[in-house]
């Protein structure tokens, strides 16, 4: 089965046939750009939320208590199943 040539479709709808090496380079560039954008968005969200719940109940303590309860439920279930 013959491989189809790689094609790049521009935002304006123009199709450009690409050699395999060029396709790999374009793919790497696009992948790197999308990672950078998402990291920037994540950093912005973290900075916006930093200190938002300061002075309130500890979310870490609540999370640890929830996880301990979940582990207890898992242990009880395993004891029921395995005796």
Secondary structure, DSSP 8 states (H G I E B T S, - for coil): -----EEEE-TTS-EEEE-HHHHHHHHHHHHHHHHHHHHHHHHHHHHHHTTTTTTS--HHHHHHHHHHHHHHHHHHHHHHHH-
